[in-house]
C-alpha cells in the first residue's frame, strides 16, 4: 500500500473567463461572485481556498450546486488549472508540475471515483478493475491478481466476467471503487460518488467505504451535497458557498457551532443523537464517586449512550478512551443539553 500523503490547498483562486488574471485583483479587493459575473462576464469558481487535509483521513467538501466543490476537487489532480494559488500533495506542488510529472502524478498518486461510474462498457468487471494497472504497463497476470483481490474486497466475487450493463447501479459503483483501489494510489478523489444511487444502496456504499478505509487509510477527498453523508463519512468537513469556505471542522464542531445562518440551515434538522460523540458532551470526573458506573467509549454516539443508560437504569456513564482509561463522565442531563440545538435553546430561555 502506498503511503498516504496529506494535501495542502493554499490561497487557491479560479476565475473562468478570458481575462481571469485581470479579474483576480478585483476579486482580491472584495468583488463578489454575482458582481463579477454581472459587470465583467466572468465566473468566480474558487475564492481564496485554504484547506489542510490530513493524510490517511477522509476530507469531505460539501456545498450546494454551484458552490465550487467539484471545481475544487479537479484542482487536486489538475484537471483544471488555477488562476492563482497552490495545491501541495505531500511535498509536491501540483500546480508547478510539468507535463511528464503531472502525468506520473495522476497515474501513480491519485485515483478517482465518479458519480456516473465511468466504466468501459465493452470490458468486464475484471478488465475494468485492472484498467489503471494496464495503463501503467503492469503484466496481465499480476494486474488481474490485484484486480481480483479488490473485486472480492468490495463484495463482487463471482461477477468478474460480467459486463457493466449486467450490473445494478450499486454494483457498478463497487467496480469503480475497486478500480480506484487497485491502483494503490495514496490519494482517492470521490466526486459525488454515491449521489446517483438509491438511498438504501447509498448508505450501503458508505458502509463499504468506511470499512475499506479502516484497512487502506487513504487520503480521501469526498465531494457531496448531502449533510448526512458528510457527517457520516468525514473526519473533517469543509462547507463551501459561492466558491468560498464558510466553515471547516469536525462533524461535532459544525453541528454544535455553525459558523453562520447558512451552515445553521444545513444542520437544523440533523439528528444530533446520531452525530455527537460521548466525549464531546462529557465533563471532567472531578473526583466524584463513579464506582459501579457502566463505561462507554468516547466515540460512541449520544443515541448509543441513551440506550446504555436505559439498559442499566443509570443516569450517568464513565467515558473511556480506547485503552479503557476513564476520561470523563456523561450524565443524562448533559445528553439532553447536547441534543438541543441553538434555536431550541434560545426559545427555552425566552
C-alpha positions as CSV (number, residue, x, y, z in Angstrom):
1,X,0.0,0.0,0.0
2,X,1.3,3.5,-0.9
3,X,1.9,5.9,2.0
4,X,-0.9,8.4,2.3
5,X,0.1,12.0,1.7
6,X,-1.6,15.0,3.1
7,X,-2.9,17.7,0.9
8,X,-2.5,21.4,1.5
9,X,-4.5,23.9,-0.5
10,X,-3.2,27.5,-0.2
11,X,-4.8,30.7,-1.4
12,X,-6.5,28.9,-4.3
13,X,-8.5,31.0,-6.8
14,X,-10.2,30.0,-10.0
15,X,-11.9,32.5,-12.3
16,X,-13.5,31.3,-15.5
17,X,-13.2,33.8,-18.4
18,X,-10.8,35.2,-21.0
19,X,-9.3,37.8,-18.6
20,X,-9.1,35.8,-15.4
21,X,-5.7,37.2,-14.4
22,X,-7.1,40.8,-14.7
23,X,-10.2,39.9,-12.7
24,X,-8.1,38.3,-9.9
25,X,-7.3,41.7,-8.4
26,X,-10.9,42.7,-8.4
27,X,-11.8,39.6,-6.5
28,X,-9.0,40.0,-4.0
29,X,-10.3,43.6,-3.4
30,X,-13.7,42.1,-2.4
31,X,-15.8,41.9,-5.6
32,X,-18.5,39.3,-5.2
33,X,-19.2,36.3,-7.4
34,X,-22.5,38.0,-8.6
35,X,-20.9,41.3,-9.3
36,X,-18.0,39.8,-11.2
37,X,-20.4,38.0,-13.5
38,X,-22.8,40.9,-14.0
39,X,-20.2,43.6,-14.6
40,X,-17.4,41.6,-16.3
41,X,-18.9,38.4,-17.6
42,X,-16.5,36.2,-15.6
43,X,-17.4,33.4,-13.2
44,X,-15.8,33.1,-9.8
45,X,-15.3,29.4,-9.2
46,X,-13.0,29.4,-6.2
47,X,-12.3,32.4,-3.9
48,X,-9.1,32.1,-1.7
49,X,-9.5,28.5,-0.6
50,X,-7.3,27.3,2.2
51,X,-7.7,23.8,3.5
52,X,-5.3,21.4,5.2
53,X,-6.3,17.7,4.5
54,X,-4.6,15.2,6.9
55,X,-3.0,12.2,5.3
56,X,-4.9,8.9,5.8
57,X,-8.2,10.6,6.6
58,X,-11.5,11.4,4.9
59,X,-11.9,15.1,4.0
60,X,-15.4,16.0,2.9
61,X,-16.1,19.0,0.8
62,X,-19.7,19.9,1.0
63,X,-21.9,22.5,-0.6
64,X,-25.0,23.1,-2.8
65,X,-24.9,23.2,-6.6
66,X,-22.6,26.0,-7.8
67,X,-20.7,26.2,-4.6
68,X,-17.4,25.2,-6.2
69,X,-16.9,21.8,-4.7
70,X,-16.4,19.9,-8.0
71,X,-14.2,22.7,-9.3
72,X,-12.0,22.3,-6.2
73,X,-11.5,18.5,-6.4
74,X,-10.5,18.9,-10.0
75,X,-7.6,21.2,-9.0
76,X,-6.1,18.4,-6.8
77,X,-5.1,16.3,-9.9
78,X,-5.1,19.5,-12.1
79,X,-7.8,18.6,-14.4
80,X,-8.4,22.4,-14.0
81,X,-5.6,24.9,-13.8
82,X,-5.9,27.5,-11.1
83,X,-5.9,31.2,-11.6
84,X,-3.7,31.6,-8.5
85,X,-2.6,29.5,-5.5
86,X,-1.0,26.2,-4.7
87,X,-2.1,22.6,-4.3
88,X,0.5,20.6,-2.3
89,X,0.3,16.8,-2.3
90,X,2.9,15.8,0.3
91,X,5.9,17.8,-0.7
92,X,4.9,18.2,-4.3
93,X,3.3,21.3,-5.8
94,X,0.8,20.0,-8.3
95,X,0.3,23.5,-9.8
96,X,4.0,23.7,-10.7
97,X,4.3,20.2,-12.3
98,X,5.4,19.9,-16.0
99,X,3.5,17.5,-18.3
100,X,5.5,14.4,-17.5
101,X,5.5,14.9,-13.8
102,X,1.7,15.6,-13.9
103,X,1.0,12.5,-15.9
104,X,3.0,10.4,-13.4
105,X,1.2,12.0,-10.5
106,X,-2.2,11.2,-12.0
107,X,-1.3,7.6,-12.8
108,X,0.5,6.7,-9.5
109,X,-0.5,9.2,-6.8
110,X,-4.3,9.7,-7.4
111,X,-7.3,7.7,-8.3
112,X,-10.8,9.0,-9.0
113,X,-14.3,7.6,-8.5
114,X,-17.0,9.3,-10.5
115,X,-20.7,9.9,-10.0
116,X,-21.7,8.2,-13.2
117,X,-19.4,5.2,-12.7
118,X,-17.3,5.9,-15.9
119,X,-16.9,2.2,-16.6
120,X,-15.9,0.9,-20.0
121,X,-19.0,-0.9,-21.4
122,X,-17.1,-3.3,-23.6
123,X,-14.9,-4.5,-20.7
124,X,-15.7,-7.0,-18.0
125,X,-15.7,-6.2,-14.3
126,X,-12.2,-7.7,-14.1
127,X,-10.9,-5.7,-17.1
128,X,-12.4,-2.5,-15.8
129,X,-10.9,-3.0,-12.4
130,X,-7.5,-3.8,-13.9
131,X,-7.6,-0.9,-16.4
132,X,-5.4,1.5,-14.4
133,X,-2.8,-1.1,-13.9
134,X,-2.9,-1.9,-17.6
135,X,-2.2,1.8,-18.4
136,X,0.8,1.6,-16.0
137,X,2.2,-1.3,-18.0
138,X,1.7,-4.0,-15.3
139,X,1.9,-7.5,-16.6
140,X,-1.5,-9.2,-17.2
141,X,-1.1,-11.9,-14.6
142,X,-0.2,-9.5,-11.9
143,X,-2.8,-6.9,-12.7
144,X,-5.6,-9.5,-12.8
145,X,-4.5,-10.9,-9.4
146,X,-4.5,-7.4,-7.9
147,X,-7.9,-6.7,-9.5
148,X,-9.4,-9.9,-8.2
149,X,-8.4,-9.1,-4.7
150,X,-10.2,-5.8,-4.8
151,X,-13.2,-7.3,-6.6
152,X,-13.6,-9.7,-3.7
153,X,-13.0,-7.0,-1.2
154,X,-15.9,-4.9,-2.4
155,X,-18.2,-7.9,-2.5
156,X,-18.3,-8.7,-6.2
157,X,-16.6,-12.1,-6.2
158,X,-18.3,-14.2,-8.9
159,X,-19.1,-11.2,-11.1
160,X,-15.7,-10.6,-12.5
161,X,-16.7,-11.8,-16.0
162,X,-19.9,-9.7,-16.1
163,X,-20.2,-6.5,-18.1
164,X,-21.4,-3.2,-16.7
165,X,-24.8,-3.4,-18.3
166,X,-25.4,-6.7,-16.4
167,X,-24.9,-4.9,-13.0
168,X,-27.0,-2.7,-10.8
169,X,-26.0,0.9,-10.1
170,X,-24.6,0.0,-6.7
171,X,-22.6,-2.9,-8.1
172,X,-21.2,-0.7,-10.9
173,X,-20.1,1.8,-8.3
174,X,-18.4,-1.0,-6.4
175,X,-16.4,-1.7,-9.6
176,X,-15.5,1.9,-9.8
177,X,-14.2,1.8,-6.2
178,X,-12.3,-1.4,-6.8
179,X,-10.7,0.1,-9.9
180,X,-9.6,3.1,-7.9
181,X,-8.2,1.0,-5.0
182,X,-6.4,-1.4,-7.4
183,X,-4.1,1.4,-8.4
184,X,-2.8,1.7,-4.8
185,X,-2.6,5.5,-5.1
186,X,-2.3,7.3,-1.8
187,X,-5.0,9.9,-2.8
188,X,-8.5,8.9,-3.6
189,X,-10.8,11.6,-5.2
190,X,-14.6,10.9,-5.0
191,X,-16.8,13.4,-6.8
192,X,-20.4,12.9,-5.7
193,X,-19.6,9.2,-6.0
194,X,-22.8,7.9,-4.4
195,X,-25.3,10.6,-5.3
196,X,-26.7,8.7,-8.3
197,X,-27.6,5.7,-6.1
198,X,-30.9,4.9,-4.5
199,X,-30.9,5.8,-0.7
200,X,-30.5,2.3,0.7
201,X,-27.7,1.4,-1.7
202,X,-26.1,4.8,-1.0
203,X,-26.0,4.0,2.7
204,X,-24.6,0.6,1.9
205,X,-21.8,2.1,-0.2
206,X,-20.9,4.5,2.6
207,X,-20.5,1.5,4.9
208,X,-18.3,-0.2,2.3
209,X,-16.1,2.9,2.0
210,X,-15.7,3.3,5.8
211,X,-14.9,-0.4,6.2
212,X,-12.3,-0.2,3.4
213,X,-10.8,3.0,4.8
214,X,-10.1,1.3,8.1
215,X,-7.9,-1.1,6.1
216,X,-6.3,1.1,3.4
217,X,-6.0,4.5,5.2
218,X,-6.0,6.6,2.0
219,X,-6.3,10.3,1.9
220,X,-9.8,10.6,0.6
221,X,-11.4,13.8,-0.7
222,X,-15.1,13.2,-0.9
223,X,-17.5,15.7,-2.6
224,X,-21.2,15.7,-1.6
225,X,-24.2,18.0,-1.3
226,X,-25.8,15.8,1.4
227,X,-25.1,16.7,5.0
228,X,-26.0,13.3,6.4
229,X,-23.4,11.7,4.1
230,X,-20.8,14.4,5.1
231,X,-21.4,13.8,8.8
232,X,-21.2,10.1,8.5
233,X,-18.0,9.9,6.3
234,X,-16.0,13.0,7.1
235,X,-13.1,13.1,9.6
236,X,-13.1,16.7,8.7
237,X,-15.7,18.8,6.7
238,X,-15.3,22.0,4.7
239,X,-18.5,23.7,3.7
240,X,-18.4,25.9,0.5
241,X,-20.7,28.7,-0.6
242,X,-20.2,30.7,-3.8
243,X,-16.6,29.5,-4.1
244,X,-15.6,30.3,-0.5
245,X,-15.1,28.1,2.6
246,X,-17.6,29.3,5.1
247,X,-16.7,26.7,7.8
248,X,-14.2,23.9,8.5
249,X,-14.2,21.4,11.3
250,X,-15.3,18.0,12.5
251,X,-18.9,16.9,12.4
252,X,-19.1,17.7,16.1
253,X,-17.9,21.3,15.7
254,X,-20.1,22.0,12.7
255,X,-23.3,20.6,14.3
256,X,-22.7,22.2,17.7
257,X,-21.3,25.5,16.5
258,X,-22.5,26.5,13.0
259,X,-20.5,29.5,11.7
260,X,-23.4,31.4,10.2
261,X,-27.1,31.1,9.3
262,X,-26.2,29.3,6.0
263,X,-24.5,26.5,7.9
264,X,-27.2,26.6,10.6
265,X,-29.8,25.9,7.9
266,X,-27.9,22.7,7.0
267,X,-27.6,21.3,10.5
268,X,-31.0,22.4,11.9
269,X,-32.7,19.1,11.1
270,X,-29.7,16.8,12.0
271,X,-30.4,14.0,14.4
272,X,-27.8,15.1,17.0
273,X,-28.1,11.8,18.8
274,X,-26.5,10.0,15.9
275,X,-23.8,12.6,15.3
276,X,-22.5,13.9,18.6
277,X,-20.0,11.7,20.5
278,X,-20.0,11.0,24.2
279,X,-16.6,12.6,24.6
280,X,-18.0,15.8,23.2
281,X,-20.8,16.1,25.7
282,X,-18.9,14.7,28.8
283,X,-17.4,16.7,31.6
284,X,-14.4,16.0,33.9
285,X,-14.8,13.5,36.6
286,X,-13.8,16.0,39.3
287,X,-13.1,13.2,41.9
288,X,-16.8,12.2,42.2
289,X,-17.6,8.7,43.2
290,X,-18.2,6.7,39.9
291,X,-17.9,3.3,41.5
292,X,-20.1,0.8,39.7
293,X,-21.0,3.1,36.8
294,X,-21.0,1.5,33.4
295,X,-18.4,2.6,30.8
296,X,-18.9,3.9,27.3
297,X,-16.3,4.5,24.5
298,X,-15.6,8.2,23.9
299,X,-16.6,7.8,20.2
300,X,-20.0,6.3,21.0
301,X,-22.9,8.5,19.9
302,X,-25.4,10.1,22.3
303,X,-28.0,7.7,21.0
304,X,-25.9,4.8,22.0
305,X,-25.3,6.4,25.4
306,X,-29.0,6.7,26.0
307,X,-29.5,3.1,25.1
308,X,-26.8,2.1,27.6
309,X,-28.3,4.2,30.3
310,X,-31.7,2.7,29.7
311,X,-30.3,-0.8,29.8
312,X,-28.7,-0.2,33.2
313,X,-31.3,2.3,34.6
314,X,-28.4,4.7,35.3
315,X,-28.2,8.4,34.9
316,X,-24.5,8.6,34.2
317,X,-21.8,6.7,32.4
318,X,-18.0,6.8,32.6
319,X,-16.5,7.7,29.3
320,X,-13.3,5.8,28.4
321,X,-10.6,6.1,25.7
322,X,-9.5,3.2,23.5
323,X,-7.3,1.7,26.2
324,X,-10.1,1.8,28.8
325,X,-8.7,4.7,30.7
326,X,-11.5,7.0,32.1
327,X,-11.6,10.4,30.5
328,X,-14.8,11.9,31.8
329,X,-18.4,11.4,32.9
330,X,-21.6,11.7,30.8
331,X,-24.9,12.4,32.5
332,X,-28.4,12.2,31.2
333,X,-28.7,16.0,31.7
334,X,-25.6,16.5,29.6
335,X,-27.1,14.4,26.8
336,X,-30.3,16.3,26.8
337,X,-28.4,19.6,26.7
338,X,-26.3,18.5,23.8
339,X,-29.4,17.2,21.9
340,X,-30.9,20.7,22.0
341,X,-30.0,22.9,19.0
342,X,-29.2,26.7,19.3
343,X,-32.7,27.6,18.1
344,X,-34.5,25.4,20.7
345,X,-32.1,26.6,23.4
346,X,-32.9,30.3,22.7
347,X,-36.6,29.6,22.7
348,X,-36.3,27.8,26.1
349,X,-34.5,30.8,27.6
350,X,-37.1,33.3,26.2
